[in-house]
């Protein structure tokens, strides 16, 4: 896999508990692979924003915590919707990232040159 040009102003939006529309184990496997490959290419987005069901990926028991911690350690901002966490009763189970609000997610989008939803 070739390394794409550096674009640290990209923001990735995650609104599902996994990637794609399939059975949950496949969705989680796809998300694990995506995040691992993103980390291995050293092509880091500026931020990854989690909202709706996507917040389930940053909490205790998530199958992608290891991959998210690796990205966060490399300086990727992991921004999590507080309203969504409260809705699902997950605020106390957050294990990675920064809890923020929709204004923070909107600000990240406006600062980005590219926004990708996965």
C-alpha positions in Angstrom: 0.0 0.0 0.0 1.5 3.3 -1.0 1.5 6.2 1.4 -0.8 9.1 0.3 0.4 12.7 0.6 0.2 14.2 4.0 -3.1 15.9 4.8 -3.3 16.6 8.4 -6.4 18.7 8.0 -8.7 15.7 7.3 -11.5 14.9 9.7 -13.1 11.5 9.8 -16.7 11.1 11.0 -17.8 7.8 12.6 -21.5 7.4 13.2 -21.8 3.6 13.3 -20.7 1.0 15.8 -18.4 -0.5 13.1 -17.9 0.0 9.4 -20.5 -0.7 6.7 -23.9 -2.3 7.0 -23.5 -5.9 7.9 -23.4 -8.2 10.9 -21.7 -6.6 13.9 -18.7 -8.9 13.9 -17.9 -8.0 10.3 -18.5 -4.3 10.9 -16.0 -4.4 13.9 -13.4 -6.4 11.9 -13.6 -3.8 9.0 -13.2 -1.0 11.5 -10.2 -2.7 13.2 -8.6 -3.2 9.8 -9.3 0.4 8.6 -7.9 2.0 11.8 -4.8 -0.4 11.9 -4.0 0.4 8.2 -4.5 4.1 8.9 -2.0 3.9 11.7 0.5 1.9 9.7 0.5 4.3 6.8 1.3 7.2 9.1 -1.2 9.2 7.2 -3.0 10.7 10.2 -6.2 12.7 10.1 -6.4 15.8 12.3 -9.4 14.4 14.1 -11.8 11.5 14.3 -15.3 12.5 15.5 -17.6 10.0 17.0 -21.4 10.5 17.2 -24.7 8.5 17.2 -23.8 4.8 17.4 -20.2 5.6 16.7 -19.6 6.5 20.3 -19.9 2.8 21.2 -16.4 2.4 19.7 -14.6 4.5 22.3 -16.0 2.9 25.4 -15.1 -0.1 27.6 -15.4 -3.3 25.7 -15.0 -1.8 22.3 -13.1 -4.1 19.8 -11.1 -1.1 18.4 -9.7 0.5 21.6 -6.2 -0.6 20.9 -6.2 0.9 17.4 -7.8 4.2 18.7 -5.2 4.5 21.5 -2.4 4.1 18.9 -3.9 6.8 16.8 -4.4 9.1 19.7 -0.8 8.5 20.8 0.3 9.8 17.4 -1.6 13.0 17.9 -5.0 12.3 16.4 -7.8 14.1 18.2 -10.6 11.7 19.1 -13.7 13.8 19.7 -16.8 12.2 21.2 -20.3 13.6 21.3 -21.4 14.0 24.9 -25.1 14.1 24.0 -24.8 10.6 22.3 -22.8 9.2 25.3 -25.5 10.4 27.7 -28.3 9.0 25.4 -26.7 5.5 25.5 -25.7 5.8 29.2 -22.0 5.4 28.3 -20.4 8.6 29.7 -18.7 6.7 32.5 -17.4 4.0 30.2 -15.3 6.2 27.9 -11.8 4.8 27.6 -10.2 6.9 24.9 -10.7 10.4 23.4 -12.1 13.7 24.6 -15.8 14.2 25.4 -17.1 17.3 23.6 -20.3 18.6 22.1 -21.7 19.1 18.7 -20.2 22.6 18.5 -16.7 21.0 18.8 -17.5 18.5 16.0 -18.8 21.3 13.8 -15.7 23.4 14.5 -13.5 20.4 13.5 -15.4 20.0 10.3 -15.1 23.7 9.4 -11.4 23.7 10.0 -10.9 20.6 7.9 -10.0 20.7 4.2 -11.6 17.3 3.8 -14.3 15.4 5.8 -14.7 11.7 5.4 -17.6 9.7 6.8 -17.1 6.0 7.4 
